[in-house]
Amino acid sequence: MREGVARPERAEAPEPAGQGKWGLALRDLDAQTAGRLGVTANEGVLVAGVQPGSAAARAGVQDGDVILEVNKRKVTSVKEAQAEVQKTQDNLLLLLRRGESSLYAALEAKQG
């Protein structure tokens, strides 16, 4: 490539936010994905990955779940979800949308 010529950006979905100690990779919902999942784009955040053996995996959280609440506080972006997660050390309570159902998942930090 010649100098001064910009490379075109690849049209890909944004990278999910890191998995952290809870084992969750999160992504903001776009309108198309939200519609496919039966929620609105500002109604929660997408679980884009769950680390095997993590607190999220042990609690039954699955790829494709939509987190509507963290510790009973509504979240509409990854940034909001991360802010709520950072407020706790021991346990997280997530309200999830999975298909037509809503369910709670209780995540416990691994001791030791």
Buried (B, 14 or more C-beta within 10 A) or exposed (E): EEEEEEEEEEEEEEEBBEBBBBBBBBBBBEEEBBEEBEBEBEBBBBBBBBBEEBBBBBBBBEEBBBBBBBBEEBBBBBEBBBEBBEEBEEEBBBBBBBEEEEEEBEBEEEEE
